[in-house]
Amino acid sequence: MKTTPYKYGYLVEQYCKSILKKQGYIVFRSARSKGIADLTAVNPQKHEILFIQVKKQEAPKNVSLLAKKYSKLSQLKGQYTCKTLLFMKENRKYTFIEV
């Protein structure tokens, strides 16, 4: 059975995800992502969030080219306020409830 490019990319994402989980991260995958990040990883002990774009090809010798190509990803750097929410009905209407 032939491995499609999508399947190969998925397998690389799963490999990355398994490494992060071993390091204590909770990892969320954005399936068929066309957005900025394929994986979002949260480490509750470190209070750290990682946004990860997974690529199956070899990195170029000049890694500064990557910073330019993935500038939208690098714009996510910085400190964030973290909130924990539920989205559920309150008085028969869906709303966000902070917990």
ROVO-702710 format. One record per atom (N, C-alpha, C): x, y, z. Coordinates in pm, whole numbers, padded with zeros to 5 digits, always signed. Each point is the difference from the previous one (the first is absolute). Layout:
XYZ;...
***
This chain:
+00084-00118+00000;-00084+00118+00000;+00089+00125+00000;-00029+00091-00090;+00080+00122-00016;-00037+00104+00106;+00103+00064+00056;-00021+00108+00096;-00017+00130-00077;-00115+00064+00016;-00026+00127-00068;+00076+00112+00071;+00019+00114-00068;+00066+00114+00067;-00074+00042+00127;-00134-00001-00004;-00078+00036+00119;+00028-00097+00114;+00000-00130-00031;+00023-00103+00102;+00141+00013+00058;+00098+00026-00086;+00138+00015+00048;+00010+00121+00094;-00062+00112-00039;-00002+00118+00085;-00068-00026+00133;-00110-00075-00005;-00072-00038+00122;+00090-00082+00093;+00074-00093-00058;+00090-00084+00080;+00111+00083+00066;+00051+00100-00071;+00103+00087+00058;-00062+00081+00115;-00124+00048-00018;-00070+00072+00107;-00017-00090+00123;-00038-00125-00023;-00019-00093+00111;+00131-00027+00073;+00109-00008-00075;+00132-00020+00060;+00036+00120+00089;-00020+00121-00053;+00026+00122+00077;-00087+00002+00125;-00127-00034-00017;-00095-00002+00112;+00046-00097+00109;+00048-00116-00038;+00044-00100+00099;+00121+00049+00078;+00092+00071-00066;+00117+00056+00068;-00044+00103+00103;-00091+00089-00040;-00049+00104+00091;-00075-00058+00119;-00080-00103-00023;-00075-00063+00110;+00095-00061+00102;+00111-00058-00046;+00100-00055+00091;+00066+00109+00083;+00000+00123-00051;+00059+00114+00071;-00102+00069+00090;-00121-00054+00010;-00101+00054+00091;-00100+00096-00062;-00002+00010-00132;-00093+00091-00067;-00134-00069-00028;-00104+00079+00001;-00130-00040-00051;-00003+00057-00142;-00026-00085-00099;+00016+00042-00139;-00133-00006-00073;-00029+00108-00074;-00120+00010-00082;+00042+00009-00146;-00064-00080-00083;+00031-00003-00143;-00111+00068-00078;+00038+00083-00093;-00095+00063-00089;-00002-00081-00129;-00099-00086-00017;-00006-00091-00114;-00010+00078-00132;+00075-00045-00099;+00004+00063-00133;+00018+00150+00011;+00090+00038+00088;+00022+00141+00031;+00050+00077-00121;-00066+00108-00028;+00048+00097-00099;+00037+00130+00072;-00001-00009+00133;+00028+00118+00081;+00146+00012+00035;+00026+00076+00104;+00137+00031+00040;+00070-00119+00065;-00073-00076+00084;+00064-00109+00076;-00076-00131-00018;+00076-00108-00013;-00059-00135-00009;-00029-00054+00139;+00090+00029+00093;-00013-00050+00138;+00009+00116+00098;-00078-00009+00106;+00011+00092+00112;+00026-00087+00121;+00106+00031+00073;+00040-00081+00115;+00003+00087+00125;-00059-00051+00107;-00008+00073+00126;+00070-00084+00107;+00092+00063+00072;+00065-00068+00111;-00045+00068+00130;-00089-00066+00076;-00053+00060+00123;+00108+00026+00106;+00104-00082+00007;+00105+00019+00100;+00087+00121-00033;+00032+00017-00126;+00086+00110-00043;-00079+00128-00030;-00133-00013-00006;-00085+00112-00041;+00045+00052-00137;+00013-00095-00092;+00055+00031-00132;-00094-00050-00108;-00014+00078-00106;-00081-00038-00115;+00090+00005-00123;-00004-00105-00080;+00077-00006-00125;-00097-00006-00118;+00027+00079-00104;-00073-00008-00126;+00098-00058-00101;-00036-00114-00059;+00096-00074-00082;-00055-00025-00140;+00077+00038-00101;-00029-00034-00138;+00091-00117-00034;-00056-00113-00037;+00077-00122-00027;+00028-00010-00149;+00124-00023-00034;+00041-00016-00140;+00078-00130-00014;-00027-00073-00107;+00066-00130-00019;+00133+00011-00075;+00026+00114-00062;+00123+00013-00077;+00118+00042+00088;+00116-00011-00059;+00125+00037+00068;+00008+00152+00014;+00051+00047+00114;+00017+00144+00022;+00112+00052-00090;-00013+00123-00049;+00106+00056-00083;+00126+00030+00083;+00112+00010-00068;+00126+00032+00069;-00008+00137+00066;-00066+00094-00068;-00016+00135+00052;-00136+00010+00070;-00002-00024+00131;-00127-00003+00074;-00065+00138+00010;+00073+00107-00030;-00061+00133+00003;-00108+00012-00108;+00009-00082-00104;-00104-00003-00102;-00133-00047+00059;+00007-00087+00099;-00122-00050+00064;-00073+00110+00075;+00075+00087+00067;-00060+00110+00075;-00082+00088-00092;+00051+00024-00120;-00072+00084-00096;-00124-00073-00053;+00018-00126-00036;-00110-00077-00058;-00113-00022+00101;+00034-00017+00127;-00100-00027+00103;-00014+00117+00097;+00002+00121-00055;-00009+00120+00084;-00131+00008+00077;-00110-00049-00059;-00129+00002+00072;+00006-00088+00125;+00070-00111-00010;+00018-00088+00115;+00082+00070+00107;+00108+00064-00040;+00086+00066+00099;-00067+00121+00065;-00101+00055-00064;-00074+00112+00059;-00081-00043+00123;-00017-00129+00018;-00074-00050+00116;+00084+00000+00128;+00129+00028-00012;+00087+00005+00118;-00050+00106+00097;+00021-00024+00127;-00035+00100+00100;-00071-00062+00119;-00043+00085+00090;-00071-00048+00119;-00149+00017-00021;-00074-00097+00053;-00144-00001-00014;-00066-00016+00136;-00121+00048+00009;-00082-00028+00116;-00076-00128-00030;-00001-00090+00093;-00067-00128-00020;-00130-00002+00080;-00107-00037-00066;-00129-00015+00067;-00052-00140-00026;-00074-00053+00095;-00063-00131-00017;-00150+00021-00003;-00062-00051-00106;-00142+00026-00024;-00077-00127-00031;-00126+00004+00031;-00096-00099-00047;-00091+00073-00098;-00050-00070-00099;-00100+00055-00090;-00122-00088+00015;-00101+00056+00066;-00119-00080+00028;-00121+00090+00017;-00114-00064+00013;-00123+00077+00012;-00015+00058+00140;-00047+00123+00001;-00038+00067+00123;-00129+00074-00033;-00107-00035+00070;-00133+00054-00032;-00038-00029-00145;+00027-00123-00044;-00035-00050-00134;+00074+00069-00114;+00107+00068+00030;+00079+00071-00101;+00147-00034+00021;+00071-00035-00111;+00142-00032+00012;+00081+00123+00036;+00094-00020+00092;+00085+00109+00045;+00132-00055+00051;+00099+00085+00015;+00128-00038+00059;-00007+00022+00150;+00048-00098+00075;+00004+00009+00146;+00143-00026+00044;+00061+00096+00068;+00137-00016+00046;+00003-00091+00123;+00091-00096+00000;+00016-00091+00115;+00142+00006+00053;
***
